[in-house]
Amino acid sequence: MAADEPPCPRETSSTPSAAVTSSFDELRRIFSRRLPGPRGRQLVEKRLHKLIERSIDLEFFMQGMLRVAWEKADDVQRVEWQAAIDSMLRKRYLRLLRAPSTQRVEISNVDVGCQKAALHVQVRDIRGGKSSTFDMNLRWGGQGWRVYDVHLDGVSLLQLWRSRFRRIYRDGGMRAIDRQMKVLAARYGDEQAAQR
């Protein structure tokens, strides 16, 4: 174990499952208690932001996705790149949770190691609608289990985006990474993020 890695958790092997279940329960509460109108949407966004920060290890995802480019990046680049990827992931993949108030989560095939865990997750619509299944990889970061990769239709998001950015880095280096992050910020984020 590297010197900067947190010690292994002492909790039982069910802890990663409990972390995922708890996050989905909170997601349902956020949407079931929302207020109408713009004020209600703002409150939902604020609560979602906090839930995502607690539940997803975005920095670990960035390290795995960019590798050498992440190591070479300065602090400003890392902040801007992470904000661009954060916006993209939220807008592209959170929409898959169509109606959290009517969905229930079932977890199976739990494989837990010292620092990492893999779970098979089924999100079932209690009204009889379409169910979705996916695999999640979690990492123990010292303050709880957090998701760093999701496999949709057998494809790892981390590996998918790593492959894309590996080509970008190979063809154009750090400047090409910067340009691509600005494109993502413009498409999925706000205008100020794209102009930084």
N, C-alpha and C positions, 0 to 999 in steps of 0.2 A: 504494500500500500504506500502510495506517495505521501510525502510529508504534509502536503497541503490538502489531502483528502480527509473528510470527516470520518470518525470511527464508525464501525458497523453498528447499525441500530440494534437495540436490545429487545424491540417489540417482537411479537409473534409473526409468523409468515403470512398471516391474514392482513397485516397492516397495509400493504399496497392495495389490496381489494377494498379495504375500508376507506382509503384515501380517494379512490375513484368513485365509489358509491356515494361518499359524502359530497364530492364535487357535483355529481349529477343531481343529488337531492337539493343542493343549494341552487343549482341552475333552475330546477323546477320552481323553487320558491321565488326566485327573482322574477320569473315570467308570470307566475300565478298571482303575485301581489302588485303587479305594475299598475300605475295610475294612468288614466287616459290623457292624451294630448302631449305636447312637446315636453312639459315638465316630467311626465311619466317616462318618456323615451330617454331623457337625460339621466334620470335616476337609474334606469335599467342599464344604460351604458356605464355609469359609474360603478355599479355593483358588479357588472360583468368584468370590468377592468380589474377590480380587486380580486375576483375569483380566479381570473386567468393568471395574474401575477403569483398567486399562491399555488396554483395547480400545475403550471407549466414551467419547465426549466429552459427558458428561451436561450440563455447564454450558452448552455451546454449544447443545444441544437446548433447554434451559430458556430461554435468551435468545431463540431463534427462536420458541418456543412462546408465551411470555408477553409478549415485546416491552416495551410501555410499563409493564406491571405489574412486570416484572422490574427495569426501571430505577428505578421508584419504591420498590421493596421495600428494607427495611433488611437488615442482615447476618443477623439472627436469622431473619427471614422466609425469606430465600434458602436458608439451611441447612435449615430445616424443610420448605419446599416441595420442595427438591431430594431430600430423604430420602423424602418421600411419593411423588414421581414415580419415584424409583429403585426403591422396593419394588413399585410398580404395574407398571412395565415388566418387572422380573424375573419376577414371578409370572404375568403375563399372557402374556408372549411367549417366555420361555425354555423353557416347556413344549412349544413347537413343535419343539424339538430332542429328539425322543422317545427315540432310542437312539444317542447320538453314537458309541459304539464300533463300530457297523455302518454308519455314514454316511461318505461321501466327498464332498469339495467340488470342484466344477469351476467355474472363473471364466472369463468371456468378456466381450466388449464393454467393455474397460477404456478409460475416458476420463479422462485425467489433466491437470489444470491446475496452476497454481503452488501454490495452497493447498488445492484440493479435488480429489476424484476420485470417479467413479461406476463401479460394477462390477455386472455381471449375474452372479448366483451361483445355481448349482444344487447342492442337497444331495441326493445319490443314495444310496439304501439298497442296499448290496452284496448283500443277501439277496433282492433283487427286490421289496422293498416300495415304497410310494408315495414318489416324489421330490417335492421342493418347490423352487420357484424364486422368487427375489426380487431386487430391486435394492438396493444399499447405497450410501450417500453417505458419504465419508470426508473428514476435514479434517486437514491438517498442522498440528500444534500446537507444533512446535519439538522435541518428543521422540519423534515417530513419528506414523504415520497412525492416526486413531481414528474410529470410526463415529459419525455424529451423526443419521443418518436411515436408515430401511429402508422400502422400498415392498413391501407385501404385497398380492397380487392387484391390483396397479396403484394402490394407495392409499398415499400417504405418511403414515407415523405422525406425523411432525412437522406436516404440514398438517392432519391429522385432529384432533390435540389442540390445535393453534393455533386452529382454528375453534371448538372447544368452549369454550376459555377466553376467546376473544374475546367470545362471547355472554355468558359469566358476568361478565366485566369490564364489558361494556356495560350489563348489567342491574343490577349491584350493586357495582361498583367493587372496591377492594382488600379490603373485608370479605367480599365474596362469594368472591373468590379464596381467602382464608384459610379460609373455611368448607368450600369444596370440597376443599382440600388436607387438612383434618382428616378429611373423609369418606374420602378415599383412604388416609390413614394408618391409619384405623381398619379399613378393609376389607383392605388389603394389608400393612400393617406391624404393629408391635407396639402394645400398649396405651399404653405410655409415650409413644411418638411421637404418638399421637392426643391425649394429654392435655396436651402442651406448650403 
